[in-house]
Amino acid sequence: MSKAAETSVALNIAVLTISDSRHSGNDTSGDYLATSAQEAGHRCVQRMICPDDIYRIRSVISQWVVDDGIQVILSNGSTGHGKSAARAIVPLLDNQIAGFGELFRHLSFLEIGSSSLQSDAFAGSANGTLIFCMPGSTGACRTAWEGILRDQLDSSHRPCNFGSGFRSPK
């Protein structure tokens, strides 16, 4: 089947902003991720802003990974050195995707230099749900989306992608 004949699978995506200062009126990173996912043909089915608290973060992620209507979680915020996202989410993962954090830091290094070292961006899966955690700045979310996620969530991207592991939800 040619690429032109292939149909991308539309994924159900949840967007989580982890922040003590963001709210619906200034969550530019969450807005960017939700809009970008929709423009790529996916559905943003859940959206939340959660305080930077390990147990609240775990609660949201745990609820979303058992929800059959969510296939991918895009989390932004709290990935800086010593912040809560990794401590909250990594223990919930069944598998880690080491390459995501490595590639994100490489792309970020090309944009902001050695400050990229302070990002603990990471990814993995829990209960069949893909989870991608990136910094909270809109620029960092753009770097992750344009440099990695847009293609990897596109089931027609070759030679491989994460999106092809899913069927279109009803």
N, C-alpha and C positions, 0 to 999 in steps of 0.2 A: 504494500500500500504506500502510495506517495505521501509526502508531507502535506501536500495540498488536500489530499483526500482524508487525512486524519482529522478527527474531531477531538479537541482537548476536553478533558474531564473538568467540569466545574466543581470545585471543592467548596465545602462549607468551612469557613474560617472564622475563628474568634480572635479578637484583638484585646489584649490586656495591657493597659498602661499602669506601671508601678511607680507611684509618686506620692509624696506628701504635699505637693504644691500644684499639681495639675488638676483641672476640673473641666467639665464639658466645654467651657468657653475658651480654654487655652491649650487643649490637648492636640497640638499641631502634629505630633508624631503619630498618635493614634488615628487622627484624621487622615494623614498621609497613607498609613498602612491599609486602612479600611478602603479608601478611595482607590489606591493602586490595585488592591486585590480585586475589587469590583471591575475596574477598567480592564483587568486581565481575564475577565469572564468568570471569576469566582463569586461566591456569596459571603458577605460579612453577616453572620447569623447571630453573633453575640459581640458585645462591646462593653468593657468595664474599666473603670479607674479604681485601683486598689491602693491603699496606703502601703508604704514600704515597711511591712511587718511580716516576718517569716510565716507566721501561722495563718494570717489572712491570705497571703499569696498561695500557700499550700491548699487552703480551703477552696479558692477559686479554681486553681489548676485541677485539683482532685475532682471537683464537680464537673468540670469540662471534659476531662478524659473519660469519664463514665457516661457522658452524653453521646449517644449514637449519632446525633445530628451534627457533631463537630468532628472534623477530620484533621484540622490544623489549628494550632494556637500560635499567634504571633505576639510575643511579649516584648515590650520596650520599657526601659528604665531599670535602675538599680543593678546595673552590671559593672559599675566601676569598682576599682580595687576596694575590697572590704565591704561591699554592699550586700544586700540580702537575697537577690534573685537566685544566684547559684546555690546558696545555703538552703533556700526554700525549695527549689525545684529539682535539683540534681538527685536528692534521695528518692524522689518519686519516679525517676526514669527507669525504664526497663533496659534501654540501650542508649548510648551516647553516640552522637555523630561528630567525632573529633574534628573532621575536616571543616565543618562550618565555622567554628571559632578561629581556626588557623587561617582560613581563606578570608574571613571578615577582617582580621587584624592585618593581613597583607594588603587588602584593598584600602583599608583605613590608613595604613602606613603611607601608601602612595598619595593620600590626600592630606594627612595631618602630621606625618612624621612620627617621631618616637612616642608621642602621646598615645598612640594606638595601643601601646603596651599595657595601658591601664584599663583596657576593656576586657571584661571576663565574658564576652559574648560566647554563647554555647547553644547546642541543639541536641535533641534526642527524641525518643519516643516513649510513650507510656500508654499501655492498653490499646495500641494500634493508632494512637493520635500522635502526629508529629508536633513537636514543640520547638520553636526557634526564639531565642532570647537575645535581644540586641540592646545597645545603649538607647537612652531616651531622647537624644537630640534628633531633630527631624533630618539633619544631614546624615547621621549615622544610619537611620532607618532607610533613607534613600540609598545609601551605599549598599546596605544589605539587600534591599529589594532589587535594585537595578543590577547589582553585581552577582547575586546568587539566587535569591528566592523567586524572582519572576520566571527564570528559566527552569529552576528545579521543581517548581510547582506546576509547570506546564507539561502535561502528559505527552505532548507531541515533540518535546525537546529531545534531541539526540546528541550523543549516543545513549544517554540515560537520564533519568529524572526520578524524583520522589512521587510525582503526581500520578504516574501510571499504576501505582499500587492500589489505587482506589477506583471504585465504580462511581458513576454519577449518583449522588443521593437523590431521593425522590422528593 
